[in-house]
Amino acid sequence: MKNFSRRGFLKSAGMLVLGASIPEWATASTAPAKSIESDGKQIKVNADYDIIVVGGGPAGCTAAISAAREGAKTLLIESTGALGGLGTSGMVPAWCPFSDGEKVIYRGLAWKVFEAAKKGVPFEPADKVDWVAINPEYLMSVYDRLVVESGAHILFHSRVAGVEKSAYDTVDALIVANKNGLTAYKAKVYVDASGDGDVATWAGAEYMKGDAEGFLQKSTLCFSVAGVDMDAYLSGPELHSGHNPNSPSAQAFASGKYPLLDRHCCHNPIGPGVVGFNANHIAIKDTTDPAELSAAMIQGRRIAEQHLEMLKDYRPDAFAKAFIVKTAILPGIRDSRRIIGDYIFTADDWHARRTFEDEIGRNCYFIDVHKSGHADIHYGRGESHGIPYRCMTPNKLKNVLTAGRCISTDDESYGSLRVMPNCLVTGEAAGTAAVLASLSSAHDIHGVDTQELRKRLANHGAYFL
């Protein structure tokens, strides 16, 4: 067997309990019956699944749901103890827009998740579809319910630690580490929704990272503040300098008193007395380096503390009694590996509002690149582009699909395609395509009938041209 030595950090697995309603698979014995040899060691094998999805963020959840609804035995492996990724454990306080200014374009499972999540923020207008606040705890339960009801199985608190290949282009098993030690999980087709493209990379796929000089978009550690006077907060000046040049964040940055802060200050009310912040930046040279990520988490918590100090100084009417109630357990990574697929979506495609014969969804989000000196570029009302299936098919792998922010794009267009609504859309397409590939003897993702894929997605409400 090859590649077991390629160990690293990916997404993981454990056991799911939902109140009194515990799915049968969650209480059944999971002891594998067989073993394989890797690096001279015998490792237990679980070959119970048709499709394995790695990463329980938005893309991984919709991939698992869509694969299971097609009748495939599906396993979702997640490294933390919760689904939802940056919308839950990452505490991003608001959804990016779901409409192109005229109509909702992120439909299918994306819309189903979004509508269910809105029940956790009842103060938001019923018809609001753009920049809607997220209640992270409520969203966790939404993902739990939708994945479990689909019939997919979940393993929490487990990490993919290696990849076994049976041929140069074919993944045979994933080596998963958790409280049971190491287990090899086999499937016909795998979906890499890890965010960083770990499975595809370890299996030998080519990838890009950052811009031509290797610089990555800056990251953010989100946090929430409680004890806020909401009347004062909502009636006072806008905090973000992008909407108010004389905002507190701009004044604080200019003062030099808060060296860890910058002008980035997105924020949303989450509930009574609670405000969520996606604020300030952390520069990380390599977002797949565990040591750098560890340092970034520590810096992010220091930034949150300093940001609250600034709010108390500049907006005491709203934040005098406020305190940090929670910082995210996942860093808000905006830039990582982009696995090279059969097609690389480019900024030219974005500017041309291009449509594709194999598109599986549409995107209208602006080019939002978090680097110094980069200007945001927006579409007009009603404008969007297609997302081609070929961006999700690694060109050197036969039975691995990508979904979410590790799909095949160039650096600039990545600033548009990396956000959660797109992750939900590509995840649903990847899960459905994985099943179609698994039904063929070759299990070849490149041979999927894209018109059949589009038909199945359209039957579940997906939107494309």
ChimeraX attribute file (.defattr): number of C-alpha atoms within 10 A of each C-alpha:
attribute: neighborCount
match mode: 1-to-1
recipient: residues
	/A:1	15
	/A:2	17
	/A:3	15
	/A:4	18
	/A:5	13
	/A:6	13
	/A:7	14
	/A:8	15
	/A:9	17
	/A:10	25
	/A:11	30
	/A:12	26
	/A:13	27
	/A:14	20
	/A:15	14
	/A:16	19
	/A:17	13
	/A:18	11
	/A:19	6
	/A:20	6
	/A:21	7
	/A:22	12
	/A:23	15
	/A:24	8
	/A:25	14
	/A:26	15
	/A:27	11
	/A:28	8
	/A:29	7
	/A:30	11
	/A:31	11
	/A:32	15
	/A:33	9
	/A:34	12
	/A:35	14
	/A:36	14
	/A:37	12
	/A:38	16
	/A:39	11
	/A:40	8
	/A:41	9
	/A:42	14
	/A:43	18
	/A:44	20
	/A:45	21
	/A:46	19
	/A:47	15
	/A:48	15
	/A:49	17
	/A:50	21
	/A:51	26
	/A:52	32
	/A:53	35
	/A:54	35
	/A:55	36
	/A:56	32
	/A:57	29
	/A:58	30
	/A:59	35
	/A:60	36
	/A:61	34
	/A:62	32
	/A:63	40
	/A:64	37
	/A:65	28
	/A:66	28
	/A:67	31
	/A:68	25
	/A:69	18
	/A:70	17
	/A:71	13
	/A:72	24
	/A:73	19
	/A:74	29
	/A:75	26
	/A:76	27
	/A:77	31
	/A:78	31
	/A:79	25
	/A:80	21
	/A:81	16
	/A:82	20
	/A:83	28
	/A:84	26
	/A:85	28
	/A:86	23
	/A:87	23
	/A:88	25
	/A:89	24
	/A:90	23
	/A:91	28
	/A:92	31
	/A:93	27
	/A:94	23
	/A:95	18
	/A:96	18
	/A:97	21
	/A:98	25
	/A:99	22
	/A:100	21
	/A:101	16
	/A:102	9
	/A:103	11
	/A:104	15
	/A:105	24
	/A:106	26
	/A:107	24
	/A:108	21
	/A:109	25
	/A:110	25
	/A:111	20
	/A:112	14
	/A:113	20
	/A:114	21
	/A:115	14
	/A:116	15
	/A:117	24
	/A:118	21
	/A:119	16
	/A:120	20
	/A:121	19
	/A:122	13
	/A:123	13
	/A:124	16
	/A:125	10
	/A:126	11
	/A:127	6
	/A:128	12
	/A:129	21
	/A:130	15
	/A:131	14
	/A:132	22
	/A:133	25
	/A:134	27
	/A:135	24
	/A:136	25
	/A:137	16
	/A:138	16
	/A:139	25
	/A:140	18
	/A:141	19
	/A:142	21
	/A:143	24
	/A:144	18
	/A:145	12
	/A:146	19
	/A:147	25
	/A:148	19
	/A:149	14
	/A:150	18
	/A:151	20
	/A:152	27
	/A:153	25
	/A:154	27
	/A:155	23
	/A:156	22
	/A:157	19
	/A:158	24
	/A:159	26
	/A:160	29
	/A:161	25
	/A:162	25
	/A:163	27
	/A:164	23
	/A:165	18
	/A:166	11
	/A:167	12
	/A:168	12
	/A:169	17
	/A:170	21
	/A:171	26
	/A:172	21
	/A:173	26
	/A:174	27
	/A:175	22
	/A:176	23
	/A:177	21
	/A:178	18
	/A:179	9
	/A:180	12
	/A:181	11
	/A:182	20
	/A:183	23
	/A:184	27
	/A:185	22
	/A:186	21
	/A:187	22
	/A:188	25
	/A:189	29
	/A:190	31
	/A:191	30
	/A:192	31
	/A:193	36
	/A:194	30
	/A:195	29
	/A:196	26
	/A:197	29
	/A:198	28
	/A:199	28
	/A:200	28
	/A:201	19
	/A:202	21
	/A:203	26
	/A:204	19
	/A:205	19
	/A:206	17
	/A:207	19
	/A:208	17
	/A:209	20
	/A:210	19
	/A:211	13
	/A:212	10
	/A:213	7
	/A:214	12
	/A:215	16
	/A:216	23
	/A:217	24
	/A:218	20
	/A:219	23
	/A:220	27
	/A:221	29
	/A:222	30
	/A:223	26
	/A:224	24
	/A:225	21
	/A:226	20
	/A:227	17
	/A:228	21
	/A:229	18
	/A:230	19
	/A:231	11
	/A:232	14
	/A:233	19
	/A:234	12
	/A:235	9
	/A:236	12
	/A:237	14
	/A:238	19
	/A:239	23
	/A:240	19
	/A:241	18
	/A:242	15
	/A:243	12
	/A:244	13
	/A:245	14
	/A:246	15
	/A:247	19
	/A:248	22
	/A:249	28
	/A:250	20
	/A:251	17
	/A:252	21
	/A:253	18
	/A:254	13
	/A:255	10
	/A:256	11
	/A:257	12
	/A:258	16
	/A:259	12
	/A:260	18
	/A:261	22
	/A:262	21
	/A:263	21
	/A:264	20
	/A:265	22
	/A:266	20
	/A:267	21
	/A:268	19
	/A:269	25
	/A:270	25
	/A:271	17
	/A:272	12
	/A:273	17
	/A:274	20
	/A:275	23
	/A:276	28
	/A:277	26
	/A:278	23
	/A:279	25
	/A:280	22
	/A:281	25
	/A:282	23
	/A:283	15
	/A:284	19
	/A:285	15
	/A:286	18
	/A:287	23
	/A:288	19
	/A:289	12
	/A:290	12
	/A:291	10
	/A:292	14
	/A:293	18
	/A:294	12
	/A:295	12
	/A:296	21
	/A:297	20
	/A:298	11
	/A:299	17
	/A:300	26
	/A:301	18
	/A:302	12
	/A:303	25
	/A:304	25
	/A:305	16
	/A:306	17
	/A:307	23
	/A:308	19
	/A:309	18
	/A:310	21
	/A:311	19
	/A:312	17
	/A:313	14
	/A:314	18
	/A:315	18
	/A:316	17
	/A:317	17
	/A:318	21
	/A:319	24
	/A:320	17
	/A:321	12
	/A:322	20
	/A:323	17
	/A:324	18
	/A:325	13
	/A:326	15
	/A:327	22
	/A:328	20
	/A:329	17
	/A:330	19
	/A:331	24
	/A:332	24
	/A:333	23
	/A:334	20
	/A:335	28
	/A:336	20
	/A:337	22
	/A:338	27
	/A:339	31
	/A:340	27
	/A:341	24
	/A:342	17
	/A:343	17
	/A:344	19
	/A:345	25
	/A:346	16
	/A:347	18
	/A:348	12
	/A:349	16
	/A:350	24
	/A:351	15
	/A:352	11
	/A:353	16
	/A:354	16
	/A:355	18
	/A:356	16
	/A:357	14
	/A:358	18
	/A:359	23
	/A:360	27
	/A:361	29
	/A:362	26
	/A:363	24
	/A:364	26
	/A:365	25
	/A:366	19
	/A:367	22
	/A:368	21
	/A:369	22
	/A:370	19
	/A:371	14
	/A:372	8
	/A:373	7
	/A:374	10
	/A:375	11
	/A:376	12
	/A:377	12
	/A:378	14
	/A:379	17
	/A:380	10
	/A:381	12
	/A:382	13
	/A:383	16
	/A:384	24
	/A:385	22
	/A:386	23
	/A:387	26
	/A:388	24
	/A:389	29
	/A:390	24
	/A:391	25
	/A:392	32
	/A:393	27
	/A:394	28
	/A:395	21
	/A:396	18
	/A:397	22
	/A:398	22
	/A:399	25
	/A:400	31
	/A:401	34
	/A:402	35
	/A:403	35
	/A:404	33
	/A:405	30
	/A:406	30
	/A:407	34
	/A:408	32
	/A:409	26
	/A:410	20
	/A:411	23
	/A:412	18
	/A:413	22
	/A:414	24
	/A:415	22
	/A:416	23
	/A:417	27
	/A:418	22
	/A:419	20
	/A:420	25
	/A:421	27
	/A:422	27
	/A:423	27
	/A:424	27
	/A:425	31
	/A:426	32
	/A:427	34
	/A:428	31
	/A:429	30
	/A:430	34
	/A:431	33
	/A:432	24
	/A:433	31
	/A:434	32
	/A:435	28
	/A:436	23
	/A:437	22
	/A:438	21
	/A:439	15
	/A:440	13
	/A:441	8
	/A:442	13
	/A:443	20
	/A:444	22
	/A:445	27
	/A:446	21
	/A:447	13
	/A:448	19
	/A:449	14
	/A:450	19
	/A:451	13
	/A:452	12
	/A:453	22
	/A:454	23
	/A:455	14
	/A:456	16
	/A:457	24
	/A:458	16
	/A:459	11
	/A:460	14
	/A:461	16
	/A:462	23
	/A:463	21
	/A:464	23
	/A:465	12
